[in-house]
Each structure stands twice: as C-alpha cells, then as structure tokens.
Amino acid sequence: MLNVKIDTKEIFHVITPLDTHYSANMAEELHVFIEKTFDLEGRSFVINLEHVNSCSQSLVEHFVQLQAFFKDKNLSFVVCAIHENLKKDPALRDLFSMLNTAPTESEAWDIVQMEEIERELGAGPE
C-alpha cells in the first residue's frame, strides 16, 4: 500500500512519500498513482522527498518519465527536498540532474507558479 501525504493547492498537488525507502515496485506504484489518481488537466505536481533517504534507481527514472508526461500536458513537475543520501549516489545524482528540482517545498511552489505565469504569457519553459 502506497504511503503518501497529498496536499492540494490551487494549481498543483504536493505528494509527499512517507516511507523512508522506495524499492522498484514502490516506485512503479507511485508512478501509476500519480498518473491515474488525479485529473491532470490543469494540475501540476510537486514531489517532496523529505522523508525518503534511500530509493531504487527506478524511482528517479519514473520521475524522469513523469516529468516528460507532464511537460507534454503543458504542466509542471518539480521534485524537492532531496535527501543528502540520495544526492551522494552518482547514478541517482545524474538522474536528478535531468529533473526540475528545488531545495525546499516552498521553492518548488515558486517554480510551479512561475512556470504557470510563463505559460499564461505564452513564453512557456523551454
């Protein structure tokens, strides 16, 4: 069973996984949960990893896939509060470098809101 906290804001959802480790199976479950649970029309996502101190490489690979999925829908996908243990793993660090990330949840909110303004103005993130 997926153990997450969901916080819904005006233009985005914040998903905070509550488990400290995410295996390959849990990563797939989280991916499916994000894609299927919410109406993705008009909602961006912030993933807060503050509790996750270890994970399989597949979790971050799923995030890369989800970011592309959201970009295709003209929405934002930001990962924030990446634990130091995750940043130390070279394979994970390389994958995280492919993502839109922020040090804190508040800064992730700022990114989502700025990208929304850019889309409204027709500039859109590149």
Secondary structure, 3 states (H helix, E strand, C coil): CCCEEEEECCCEEEEEECCCEECHHHHHHHHHHHHHHCCCCCCEEEEECCCCCEECHHHHHHHHHHHHHHHHCCCCEEEECCCHHHHHCHHHHHHHCCCCEECCHHHHHHHHHHHHHHHHHCCCCC
